[in-house]
Amino acid sequence: MAYTISDECIKCGACEGECPVGAISEGDATYVIDADACIDCGACADACPVDAISAE
């Protein structure tokens, strides 16, 4: 089960720096999480200022 980023994302980049495995990258409209690389630690969700990240 990977985390996902919703359309609420404001592209601030806070989550990208918090991911210990580098599973987050900047997409066209939002940041995106590579589900295969995600280790379900939740660090990104804790860092998101607009609560756009949740467990899938």
PDB file of N, H, CA, C and O in Angstrom:
ATOM      1  N   MET A   1       0.843  -1.195   0.000  1.00  0.00           N
ATOM      2  CA  MET A   1       0.000   0.000   0.000  1.00  0.00           C
ATOM      3  C   MET A   1       0.875   1.242   0.000  1.00  0.00           C
ATOM      4  O   MET A   1       1.607   1.484   0.960  1.00  0.00           O
ATOM      5  N   ALA A   2       0.811   2.010  -1.037  1.00  0.00           N
ATOM      6  H   ALA A   2       0.216   1.813  -1.817  1.00  0.00           H
ATOM      7  CA  ALA A   2       1.619   3.219  -1.146  1.00  0.00           C
ATOM      8  C   ALA A   2       0.789   4.445  -0.778  1.00  0.00           C
ATOM      9  O   ALA A   2      -0.439   4.381  -0.716  1.00  0.00           O
ATOM     10  N   TYR A   3       1.458   5.534  -0.540  1.00  0.00           N
ATOM     11  H   TYR A   3       2.455   5.586  -0.590  1.00  0.00           H
ATOM     12  CA  TYR A   3       0.788   6.806  -0.303  1.00  0.00           C
ATOM     13  C   TYR A   3       0.512   7.454  -1.647  1.00  0.00           C
ATOM     14  O   TYR A   3       1.206   7.178  -2.626  1.00  0.00           O
ATOM     15  N   THR A   4      -0.498   8.314  -1.701  1.00  0.00           N
ATOM     16  H   THR A   4      -1.062   8.537  -0.906  1.00  0.00           H
ATOM     17  CA  THR A   4      -0.834   9.037  -2.918  1.00  0.00           C
ATOM     18  C   THR A   4      -0.990  10.515  -2.605  1.00  0.00           C
ATOM     19  O   THR A   4      -1.263  10.904  -1.470  1.00  0.00           O
ATOM     20  N   ILE A   5      -0.811  11.327  -3.635  1.00  0.00           N
ATOM     21  H   ILE A   5      -0.589  11.011  -4.558  1.00  0.00           H
ATOM     22  CA  ILE A   5      -0.941  12.778  -3.493  1.00  0.00           C
ATOM     23  C   ILE A   5      -2.161  13.218  -4.292  1.00  0.00           C
ATOM     24  O   ILE A   5      -2.279  12.915  -5.479  1.00  0.00           O
ATOM     25  N   SER A   6      -3.064  13.933  -3.633  1.00  0.00           N
ATOM     26  H   SER A   6      -2.968  14.179  -2.669  1.00  0.00           H
ATOM     27  CA  SER A   6      -4.313  14.367  -4.277  1.00  0.00           C
ATOM     28  C   SER A   6      -4.110  15.685  -5.025  1.00  0.00           C
ATOM     29  O   SER A   6      -3.029  16.275  -5.023  1.00  0.00           O
ATOM     30  N   ASP A   7      -5.197  16.120  -5.665  1.00  0.00           N
ATOM     31  H   ASP A   7      -6.075  15.641  -5.667  1.00  0.00           H
ATOM     32  CA  ASP A   7      -5.181  17.387  -6.392  1.00  0.00           C
ATOM     33  C   ASP A   7      -5.084  18.596  -5.466  1.00  0.00           C
ATOM     34  O   ASP A   7      -4.941  19.728  -5.928  1.00  0.00           O
ATOM     35  N   GLU A   8      -5.160  18.355  -4.165  1.00  0.00           N
ATOM     36  H   GLU A   8      -5.276  17.436  -3.789  1.00  0.00           H
ATOM     37  CA  GLU A   8      -4.998  19.435  -3.188  1.00  0.00           C
ATOM     38  C   GLU A   8      -3.551  19.933  -3.141  1.00  0.00           C
ATOM     39  O   GLU A   8      -3.274  20.993  -2.581  1.00  0.00           O
ATOM     40  N   CYS A   9      -2.638  19.171  -3.724  1.00  0.00           N
ATOM     41  H   CYS A   9      -2.862  18.310  -4.179  1.00  0.00           H
ATOM     42  CA  CYS A   9      -1.203  19.491  -3.719  1.00  0.00           C
ATOM     43  C   CYS A   9      -0.953  20.892  -4.268  1.00  0.00           C
ATOM     44  O   CYS A   9      -1.477  21.259  -5.320  1.00  0.00           O
ATOM     45  N   ILE A  10      -0.147  21.671  -3.547  1.00  0.00           N
ATOM     46  H   ILE A  10       0.279  21.373  -2.693  1.00  0.00           H
ATOM     47  CA  ILE A  10       0.195  23.027  -3.973  1.00  0.00           C
ATOM     48  C   ILE A  10       1.618  23.102  -4.530  1.00  0.00           C
ATOM     49  O   ILE A  10       2.146  24.192  -4.753  1.00  0.00           O
ATOM     50  N   LYS A  11       2.228  21.954  -4.749  1.00  0.00           N
ATOM     51  H   LYS A  11       1.799  21.069  -4.567  1.00  0.00           H
ATOM     52  CA  LYS A  11       3.570  21.837  -5.327  1.00  0.00           C
ATOM     53  C   LYS A  11       4.629  22.627  -4.541  1.00  0.00           C
ATOM     54  O   LYS A  11       5.485  23.289  -5.129  1.00  0.00           O
ATOM     55  N   CYS A  12       4.557  22.547  -3.221  1.00  0.00           N
ATOM     56  H   CYS A  12       3.861  22.009  -2.744  1.00  0.00           H
ATOM     57  CA  CYS A  12       5.532  23.260  -2.401  1.00  0.00           C
ATOM     58  C   CYS A  12       6.856  22.502  -2.296  1.00  0.00           C
ATOM     59  O   CYS A  12       7.901  23.101  -2.043  1.00  0.00           O
ATOM     60  N   GLY A  13       6.808  21.177  -2.492  1.00  0.00           N
ATOM     61  H   GLY A  13       5.959  20.689  -2.698  1.00  0.00           H
ATOM     62  CA  GLY A  13       8.024  20.371  -2.458  1.00  0.00           C
ATOM     63  C   GLY A  13       8.434  19.877  -1.084  1.00  0.00           C
ATOM     64  O   GLY A  13       9.465  19.216  -0.953  1.00  0.00           O
ATOM     65  N   ALA A  14       7.662  20.178  -0.069  1.00  0.00           N
ATOM     66  H   ALA A  14       6.825  20.714  -0.175  1.00  0.00           H
ATOM     67  CA  ALA A  14       8.025  19.765   1.294  1.00  0.00           C
ATOM     68  C   ALA A  14       8.135  18.248   1.407  1.00  0.00           C
ATOM     69  O   ALA A  14       9.004  17.738   2.115  1.00  0.00           O
ATOM     70  N   CYS A  15       7.273  17.539   0.724  1.00  0.00           N
ATOM     71  H   CYS A  15       6.567  17.953   0.149  1.00  0.00           H
ATOM     72  CA  CYS A  15       7.251  16.074   0.810  1.00  0.00           C
ATOM     73  C   CYS A  15       8.475  15.433   0.160  1.00  0.00           C
ATOM     74  O   CYS A  15       9.008  14.448   0.672  1.00  0.00           O
ATOM     75  N   GLU A  16       8.915  15.985  -0.956  1.00  0.00           N
ATOM     76  H   GLU A  16       8.482  16.784  -1.372  1.00  0.00           H
ATOM     77  CA  GLU A  16      10.023  15.391  -1.705  1.00  0.00           C
ATOM     78  C   GLU A  16      11.280  15.260  -0.848  1.00  0.00           C
ATOM     79  O   GLU A  16      11.954  14.231  -0.879  1.00  0.00           O
ATOM     80  N   GLY A  17      11.587  16.293  -0.093  1.00  0.00           N
ATOM     81  H   GLY A  17      11.039  17.130  -0.067  1.00  0.00           H
ATOM     82  CA  GLY A  17      12.770  16.279   0.745  1.00  0.00           C
ATOM     83  C   GLY A  17      12.674  15.351   1.940  1.00  0.00           C
ATOM     84  O   GLY A  17      13.695  14.952   2.498  1.00  0.00           O
ATOM     85  N   GLU A  18      11.463  15.005   2.338  1.00  0.00           N
ATOM     86  H   GLU A  18      10.633  15.330   1.885  1.00  0.00           H
ATOM     87  CA  GLU A  18      11.258  14.147   3.500  1.00  0.00           C
ATOM     88  C   GLU A  18      11.283  12.657   3.163  1.00  0.00           C
ATOM     89  O   GLU A  18      11.445  11.833   4.063  1.00  0.00           O
ATOM     90  N   CYS A  19      11.129  12.296   1.905  1.00  0.00           N
ATOM     91  H   CYS A  19      10.997  12.965   1.174  1.00  0.00           H
ATOM     92  CA  CYS A  19      11.057  10.879   1.526  1.00  0.00           C
ATOM     93  C   CYS A  19      12.444  10.230   1.640  1.00  0.00           C
ATOM     94  O   CYS A  19      13.374  10.636   0.943  1.00  0.00           O
ATOM     95  N   PRO A  20      12.585   9.229   2.511  1.00  0.00           N
ATOM     96  CA  PRO A  20      13.903   8.608   2.725  1.00  0.00           C
ATOM     97  C   PRO A  20      14.373   7.724   1.568  1.00  0.00           C
ATOM     98  O   PRO A  20      15.549   7.366   1.502  1.00  0.00           O
ATOM     99  N   VAL A  21      13.465   7.371   0.657  1.00  0.00           N
ATOM    100  H   VAL A  21      12.510   7.662   0.710  1.00  0.00           H
ATOM    101  CA  VAL A  21      13.846   6.506  -0.466  1.00  0.00           C
ATOM    102  C   VAL A  21      13.740   7.214  -1.814  1.00  0.00           C
ATOM    103  O   VAL A  21      13.907   6.576  -2.854  1.00  0.00           O
ATOM    104  N   GLY A  22      13.469   8.500  -1.819  1.00  0.00           N
ATOM    105  H   GLY A  22      13.334   9.019  -0.975  1.00  0.00           H
ATOM    106  CA  GLY A  22      13.413   9.264  -3.060  1.00  0.00           C
ATOM    107  C   GLY A  22      12.272   8.865  -3.981  1.00  0.00           C
ATOM    108  O   GLY A  22      12.418   8.912  -5.202  1.00  0.00           O
ATOM    109  N   ALA A  23      11.138   8.473  -3.412  1.00  0.00           N
ATOM    110  H   ALA A  23      11.019   8.435  -2.420  1.00  0.00           H
ATOM    111  CA  ALA A  23      10.008   8.003  -4.208  1.00  0.00           C
ATOM    112  C   ALA A  23       9.110   9.127  -4.718  1.00  0.00           C
ATOM    113  O   ALA A  23       8.149   8.862  -5.439  1.00  0.00           O
ATOM    114  N   ILE A  24       9.404  10.368  -4.360  1.00  0.00           N
ATOM    115  H   ILE A  24      10.185  10.583  -3.774  1.00  0.00           H
ATOM    116  CA  ILE A  24       8.547  11.490  -4.747  1.00  0.00           C
ATOM    117  C   ILE A  24       9.264  12.378  -5.745  1.00  0.00           C
ATOM    118  O   ILE A  24      10.433  12.721  -5.566  1.00  0.00           O
ATOM    119  N   SER A  25       8.546  12.748  -6.802  1.00  0.00           N
ATOM    120  H   SER A  25       7.597  12.469  -6.948  1.00  0.00           H
ATOM    121  CA  SER A  25       9.108  13.637  -7.813  1.00  0.00           C
ATOM    122  C   SER A  25       8.035  14.616  -8.275  1.00  0.00           C
ATOM    123  O   SER A  25       6.843  14.404  -8.054  1.00  0.00           O
ATOM    124  N   GLU A  26       8.478  15.686  -8.916  1.00  0.00           N
ATOM    125  H   GLU A  26       9.446  15.859  -9.096  1.00  0.00           H
ATOM    126  CA  GLU A  26       7.546  16.699  -9.385  1.00  0.00           C
ATOM    127  C   GLU A  26       6.878  16.242 -10.676  1.00  0.00           C
ATOM    128  O   GLU A  26       7.551  15.886 -11.643  1.00  0.00           O
ATOM    129  N   GLY A  27       5.552  16.258 -10.680  1.00  0.00           N
ATOM    130  H   GLY A  27       5.006  16.547  -9.894  1.00  0.00           H
ATOM    131  CA  GLY A  27       4.790  15.918 -11.869  1.00  0.00           C
ATOM    132  C   GLY A  27       4.282  17.183 -12.538  1.00  0.00           C
ATOM    133  O   GLY A  27       4.700  18.285 -12.185  1.00  0.00           O
ATOM    134  N   ASP A  28       3.396  17.032 -13.489  1.00  0.00           N
ATOM    135  H   ASP A  28       3.057  16.136 -13.776  1.00  0.00           H
ATOM    136  CA  ASP A  28       2.858  18.191 -14.200  1.00  0.00           C
ATOM    137  C   ASP A  28       2.011  19.087 -13.307  1.00  0.00           C
ATOM    138  O   ASP A  28       2.271  20.286 -13.201  1.00  0.00           O
ATOM    139  N   ALA A  29       1.005  18.514 -12.670  1.00  0.00           N
ATOM    140  H   ALA A  29       0.794  17.541 -12.756  1.00  0.00           H
ATOM    141  CA  ALA A  29       0.077  19.306 -11.862  1.00  0.00           C
ATOM    142  C   ALA A  29       0.359  19.203 -10.365  1.00  0.00           C
ATOM    143  O   ALA A  29       0.085  20.140  -9.615  1.00  0.00           O
ATOM    144  N   THR A  30       0.907  18.067  -9.930  1.00  0.00           N
ATOM    145  H   THR A  30       1.130  17.306 -10.539  1.00  0.00           H
ATOM    146  CA  THR A  30       1.192  17.832  -8.515  1.00  0.00           C
ATOM    147  C   THR A  30       2.493  17.049  -8.409  1.00  0.00           C
ATOM    148  O   THR A  30       3.061  16.627  -9.416  1.00  0.00           O
ATOM    149  N   TYR A  31       2.947  16.864  -7.199  1.00  0.00           N
ATOM    150  H   TYR A  31       2.485  17.207  -6.381  1.00  0.00           H
ATOM    151  CA  TYR A  31       4.052  15.923  -6.990  1.00  0.00           C
ATOM    152  C   TYR A  31       3.455  14.528  -7.073  1.00  0.00           C
ATOM    153  O   TYR A  31       2.265  14.347  -6.815  1.00  0.00           O
ATOM    154  N   VAL A  32       4.270  13.539  -7.430  1.00  0.00           N
ATOM    155  H   VAL A  32       5.236  13.686  -7.639  1.00  0.00           H
ATOM    156  CA  VAL A  32       3.784  12.166  -7.561  1.00  0.00           C
ATOM    157  C   VAL A  32       4.673  11.224  -6.759  1.00  0.00           C
ATOM    158  O   VAL A  32       5.861  11.480  -6.564  1.00  0.00           O
ATOM    159  N   ILE A  33       4.071  10.127  -6.298  1.00  0.00           N
ATOM    160  H   ILE A  33       3.106   9.919  -6.457  1.00  0.00           H
ATOM    161  CA  ILE A  33       4.790   9.127  -5.519  1.00  0.00           C
ATOM    162  C   ILE A  33       4.897   7.849  -6.343  1.00  0.00           C
ATOM    163  O   ILE A  33       3.896   7.346  -6.855  1.00  0.00           O
ATOM    164  N   ASP A  34       6.104   7.331  -6.466  1.00  0.00           N
ATOM    165  H   ASP A  34       6.917   7.739  -6.050  1.00  0.00           H
ATOM    166  CA  ASP A  34       6.338   6.064  -7.150  1.00  0.00           C
ATOM    167  C   ASP A  34       5.904   4.947  -6.202  1.00  0.00           C
ATOM    168  O   ASP A  34       6.578   4.667  -5.210  1.00  0.00           O
ATOM    169  N   ALA A  35       4.778   4.314  -6.514  1.00  0.00           N
ATOM    170  H   ALA A  35       4.230   4.541  -7.319  1.00  0.00           H
ATOM    171  CA  ALA A  35       4.209   3.290  -5.631  1.00  0.00           C
ATOM    172  C   ALA A  35       5.145   2.115  -5.416  1.00  0.00           C
ATOM    173  O   ALA A  35       5.127   1.503  -4.349  1.00  0.00           O
ATOM    174  N   ASP A  36       5.961   1.787  -6.407  1.00  0.00           N
ATOM    175  H   ASP A  36       5.976   2.284  -7.274  1.00  0.00           H
ATOM    176  CA  ASP A  36       6.889   0.664  -6.274  1.00  0.00           C
ATOM    177  C   ASP A  36       8.039   0.978  -5.329  1.00  0.00           C
ATOM    178  O   ASP A  36       8.589   0.075  -4.699  1.00  0.00           O
ATOM    179  N   ALA A  37       8.407   2.253  -5.227  1.00  0.00           N
ATOM    180  H   ALA A  37       7.960   2.986  -5.739  1.00  0.00           H
ATOM    181  CA  ALA A  37       9.515   2.648  -4.364  1.00  0.00           C
ATOM    182  C   ALA A  37       9.064   3.029  -2.957  1.00  0.00           C
ATOM    183  O   ALA A  37       9.855   2.965  -2.016  1.00  0.00           O
ATOM    184  N   CYS A  38       7.809   3.422  -2.807  1.00  0.00           N
ATOM    185  H   CYS A  38       7.166   3.474  -3.572  1.00  0.00           H
ATOM    186  CA  CYS A  38       7.272   3.868  -1.518  1.00  0.00           C
ATOM    187  C   CYS A  38       7.349   2.749  -0.478  1.00  0.00           C
ATOM    188  O   CYS A  38       6.968   1.610  -0.744  1.00  0.00           O
ATOM    189  N   ILE A  39       7.853   3.098   0.718  1.00  0.00           N
ATOM    190  H   ILE A  39       8.163   4.024   0.934  1.00  0.00           H
ATOM    191  CA  ILE A  39       7.973   2.114   1.800  1.00  0.00           C
ATOM    192  C   ILE A  39       6.919   2.328   2.894  1.00  0.00           C
ATOM    193  O   ILE A  39       7.021   1.754   3.978  1.00  0.00           O
ATOM    194  N   ASP A  40       5.918   3.149   2.609  1.00  0.00           N
ATOM    195  H   ASP A  40       5.835   3.616   1.728  1.00  0.00           H
ATOM    196  CA  ASP A  40       4.794   3.386   3.525  1.00  0.00           C
ATOM    197  C   ASP A  40       5.203   3.934   4.891  1.00  0.00           C
ATOM    198  O   ASP A  40       4.598   3.588   5.906  1.00  0.00           O
ATOM    199  N   CYS A  41       6.211   4.773   4.920  1.00  0.00           N
ATOM    200  H   CYS A  41       6.702   5.054   4.096  1.00  0.00           H
ATOM    201  CA  CYS A  41       6.663   5.305   6.212  1.00  0.00           C
ATOM    202  C   CYS A  41       5.811   6.473   6.701  1.00  0.00           C
ATOM    203  O   CYS A  41       5.730   6.713   7.906  1.00  0.00           O
ATOM    204  N   GLY A  42       5.167   7.210   5.774  1.00  0.00           N
ATOM    205  H   GLY A  42       5.233   7.015   4.795  1.00  0.00           H
ATOM    206  CA  GLY A  42       4.316   8.323   6.160  1.00  0.00           C
ATOM    207  C   GLY A  42       5.021   9.640   6.391  1.00  0.00           C
ATOM    208  O   GLY A  42       4.377  10.618   6.772  1.00  0.00           O
ATOM    209  N   ALA A  43       6.322   9.697   6.174  1.00  0.00           N
ATOM    210  H   ALA A  43       6.845   8.903   5.865  1.00  0.00           H
ATOM    211  CA  ALA A  43       7.063  10.944   6.389  1.00  0.00           C
ATOM    212  C   ALA A  43       6.544  12.063   5.493  1.00  0.00           C
ATOM    213  O   ALA A  43       6.494  13.220   5.910  1.00  0.00           O
ATOM    214  N   CYS A  44       6.163  11.728   4.280  1.00  0.00           N
ATOM    215  H   CYS A  44       6.204  10.788   3.941  1.00  0.00           H
ATOM    216  CA  CYS A  44       5.661  12.733   3.342  1.00  0.00           C
ATOM    217  C   CYS A  44       4.342  13.322   3.827  1.00  0.00           C
ATOM    218  O   CYS A  44       4.135  14.533   3.748  1.00  0.00           O
ATOM    219  N   ALA A  45       3.454  12.472   4.327  1.00  0.00           N
ATOM    220  H   ALA A  45       3.623  11.488   4.391  1.00  0.00           H
ATOM    221  CA  ALA A  45       2.153  12.928   4.808  1.00  0.00           C
ATOM    222  C   ALA A  45       2.324  13.873   5.989  1.00  0.00           C
ATOM    223  O   ALA A  45       1.602  14.863   6.106  1.00  0.00           O
ATOM    224  N   ASP A  46       3.267  13.573   6.857  1.00  0.00           N
ATOM    225  H   ASP A  46       3.854  12.768   6.763  1.00  0.00           H
ATOM    226  CA  ASP A  46       3.529  14.433   8.015  1.00  0.00           C
ATOM    227  C   ASP A  46       4.065  15.790   7.586  1.00  0.00           C
ATOM    228  O   ASP A  46       3.816  16.793   8.255  1.00  0.00           O
ATOM    229  N   ALA A  47       4.805  15.835   6.467  1.00  0.00           N
ATOM    230  H   ALA A  47       5.007  15.021   5.923  1.00  0.00           H
ATOM    231  CA  ALA A  47       5.428  17.076   6.002  1.00  0.00           C
ATOM    232  C   ALA A  47       4.493  17.961   5.192  1.00  0.00           C
ATOM    233  O   ALA A  47       4.754  19.155   5.044  1.00  0.00           O
ATOM    234  N   CYS A  48       3.410  17.400   4.665  1.00  0.00           N
ATOM    235  H   CYS A  48       3.198  16.430   4.785  1.00  0.00           H
ATOM    236  CA  CYS A  48       2.527  18.149   3.770  1.00  0.00           C
ATOM    237  C   CYS A  48       1.718  19.201   4.533  1.00  0.00           C
ATOM    238  O   CYS A  48       0.971  18.863   5.451  1.00  0.00           O
ATOM    239  N   PRO A  49       1.868  20.488   4.152  1.00  0.00           N
ATOM    240  CA  PRO A  49       1.154  21.542   4.880  1.00  0.00           C
ATOM    241  C   PRO A  49      -0.335  21.627   4.556  1.00  0.00           C
ATOM    242  O   PRO A  49      -1.081  22.285   5.280  1.00  0.00           O
ATOM    243  N   VAL A  50      -0.784  20.972   3.475  1.00  0.00           N
ATOM    244  H   VAL A  50      -0.177  20.437   2.887  1.00  0.00           H
ATOM    245  CA  VAL A  50      -2.200  21.047   3.098  1.00  0.00           C
ATOM    246  C   VAL A  50      -2.895  19.674   3.172  1.00  0.00           C
ATOM    247  O   VAL A  50      -3.998  19.510   2.652  1.00  0.00           O
ATOM    248  N   ASP A  51      -2.262  18.712   3.805  1.00  0.00           N
ATOM    249  H   ASP A  51      -1.365  18.845   4.227  1.00  0.00           H
ATOM    250  CA  ASP A  51      -2.827  17.374   3.987  1.00  0.00           C
ATOM    251  C   ASP A  51      -3.280  16.732   2.665  1.00  0.00           C
ATOM    252  O   ASP A  51      -4.342  16.113   2.599  1.00  0.00           O
ATOM    253  N   ALA A  52      -2.461  16.888   1.616  1.00  0.00           N
ATOM    254  H   ALA A  52      -1.598  17.391   1.670  1.00  0.00           H
ATOM    255  CA  ALA A  52      -2.795  16.345   0.294  1.00  0.00           C
ATOM    256  C   ALA A  52      -2.310  14.902   0.127  1.00  0.00           C
ATOM    257  O   ALA A  52      -2.579  14.280  -0.901  1.00  0.00           O
ATOM    258  N   ILE A  53      -1.608  14.367   1.114  1.00  0.00           N
ATOM    259  H   ILE A  53      -1.390  14.873   1.949  1.00  0.00           H
ATOM    260  CA  ILE A  53      -1.040  13.028   1.003  1.00  0.00           C
ATOM    261  C   ILE A  53      -1.745  12.081   1.973  1.00  0.00           C
ATOM    262  O   ILE A  53      -1.910  12.383   3.155  1.00  0.00           O
ATOM    263  N   SER A  54      -2.155  10.933   1.445  1.00  0.00           N
ATOM    264  H   SER A  54      -2.022  10.687   0.485  1.00  0.00           H
ATOM    265  CA  SER A  54      -2.831   9.948   2.290  1.00  0.00           C
ATOM    266  C   SER A  54      -2.472   8.540   1.852  1.00  0.00           C
ATOM    267  O   SER A  54      -1.996   8.324   0.737  1.00  0.00           O
ATOM    268  N   ALA A  55      -2.707   7.582   2.747  1.00  0.00           N
ATOM    269  H   ALA A  55      -3.094   7.757   3.653  1.00  0.00           H
ATOM    270  CA  ALA A  55      -2.468   6.178   2.422  1.00  0.00           C
ATOM    271  C   ALA A  55      -3.512   5.747   1.407  1.00  0.00           C
ATOM    272  O   ALA A  55      -4.688   6.093   1.524  1.00  0.00           O
ATOM    273  N   GLU A  56      -3.082   5.003   0.428  1.00  0.00           N
ATOM    274  H   GLU A  56      -2.127   4.722   0.333  1.00  0.00           H
ATOM    275  CA  GLU A  56      -3.980   4.560  -0.641  1.00  0.00           C
ATOM    276  C   GLU A  56      -4.941   3.504  -0.172  1.00  0.00           C
ATOM    277  O   GLU A  56      -5.764   3.027  -0.954  1.00  0.00           O
TER     278      GLU A  56
END
